[in-house]
Amino acid sequence: IISSLSHQGIKLGFADDEIDCEAYTYTVSNGKATITQVNRNISGTVTIPSTLGGYPVTTIGEYAFWNCYSLTSINVDENNSTYNAVAGVLFQKDKKNNHRK
């Protein structure tokens, strides 16, 4: 069994191992991706993808955007089934829970 490997700039590993790609750090558990951290150097607009490493993005950690001072707005890939963005603000699809405080 391979514990991790590098593929197209993404470090892949077992469930709950943190995986780093250019814009995000995320974990995979039960076939679903959780964004745990957004790259602190991102500026302007960031887009939440529908998948990371082939896994659907279903959760964004509470502190994922911590210290992202140059981030001005958030978009969400139209194929993401969990999240939506309205006027640059991140919401769950039901628009009841927003991550921006």
C-alpha positions as semicolon CSV with decimal commas, in nm:
position;residue;x (nm);y (nm);z (nm)
1;I;0,000;0,000;0,000
2;I;0,130;0,344;-0,091
3;S;0,093;0,599;0,188
4;S;0,135;0,900;-0,037
5;L;0,235;0,996;-0,386
6;S;0,270;1,311;-0,587
7;H;0,048;1,368;-0,886
8;Q;0,031;1,696;-1,080
9;G;0,144;1,903;-0,784
10;I;-0,099;1,739;-0,543
11;K;0,016;1,517;-0,258
12;L;-0,224;1,229;-0,221
13;G;-0,251;1,025;0,097
14;F;-0,476;0,820;0,319
15;A;-0,803;0,953;0,456
16;D;-0,764;1,238;0,702
17;D;-0,403;1,307;0,595
18;E;-0,365;1,669;0,494
19;I;-0,317;1,707;0,120
20;D;-0,155;2,018;-0,026
21;C;-0,226;2,164;-0,366
22;E;-0,145;2,511;-0,494
23;A;-0,446;2,692;-0,346
24;Y;-0,580;2,461;-0,075
25;T;-0,490;2,221;0,200
26;Y;-0,757;1,957;0,239
27;T;-0,839;1,621;0,386
28;V;-1,030;1,330;0,237
29;S;-1,256;1,115;0,448
30;N;-1,527;0,875;0,334
31;G;-1,468;0,980;-0,026
32;K;-1,533;1,351;0,043
33;A;-1,291;1,646;0,055
34;T;-1,278;1,904;0,333
35;I;-1,088;2,227;0,265
36;T;-0,894;2,291;0,586
37;Q;-0,688;2,589;0,473
38;V;-0,677;2,834;0,185
39;N;-0,332;2,952;0,073
40;R;-0,261;3,272;0,270
41;N;-0,100;3,433;-0,036
42;I;-0,418;3,423;-0,244
43;S;-0,544;3,767;-0,333
44;G;-0,857;3,888;-0,508
45;T;-1,116;3,623;-0,579
46;V;-1,087;3,254;-0,492
47;T;-1,307;2,984;-0,645
48;I;-1,420;2,689;-0,436
49;P;-1,398;2,390;-0,671
50;S;-1,653;2,114;-0,702
51;T;-1,378;1,853;-0,653
52;L;-1,023;1,828;-0,520
53;G;-0,814;1,528;-0,617
54;G;-1,127;1,376;-0,771
55;Y;-1,323;1,396;-0,442
56;P;-1,630;1,621;-0,406
57;V;-1,576;1,926;-0,184
58;T;-1,847;1,895;0,079
59;T;-1,700;2,077;0,380
60;I;-1,495;2,389;0,443
61;G;-1,321;2,406;0,778
62;E;-1,417;2,677;1,024
63;Y;-1,077;2,849;0,997
64;A;-1,002;2,772;0,632
65;F;-0,987;3,142;0,540
66;W;-0,795;3,249;0,852
67;N;-0,541;3,525;0,771
68;C;-0,645;3,551;0,404
69;Y;-0,625;3,929;0,424
70;S;-0,595;3,986;0,049
71;L;-0,902;3,779;-0,035
72;T;-1,179;4,006;-0,162
73;S;-1,449;3,765;-0,274
74;I;-1,537;3,399;-0,317
75;N;-1,684;3,220;-0,618
76;V;-1,804;2,861;-0,624
77;D;-1,776;2,623;-0,917
78;E;-2,127;2,575;-1,056
79;N;-2,088;2,197;-1,020
80;N;-2,031;2,216;-0,643
81;S;-2,339;2,057;-0,488
82;T;-2,278;2,188;-0,133
83;Y;-2,180;2,555;-0,161
84;N;-2,291;2,868;-0,341
85;A;-2,163;3,225;-0,349
86;V;-2,382;3,533;-0,354
87;A;-2,217;3,870;-0,416
88;G;-1,877;3,720;-0,328
89;V;-1,994;3,571;0,003
90;L;-1,983;3,195;0,066
91;F;-2,302;3,012;0,165
92;Q;-2,417;2,654;0,183
93;K;-2,658;2,579;-0,103
94;D;-2,951;2,630;0,134
95;K;-2,806;2,980;0,203
96;K;-2,857;2,933;0,578
97;N;-2,493;2,913;0,687
98;N;-2,230;3,152;0,565
99;H;-1,858;3,123;0,638
100;R;-1,773;3,492;0,620
101;K;-1,798;3,676;0,950
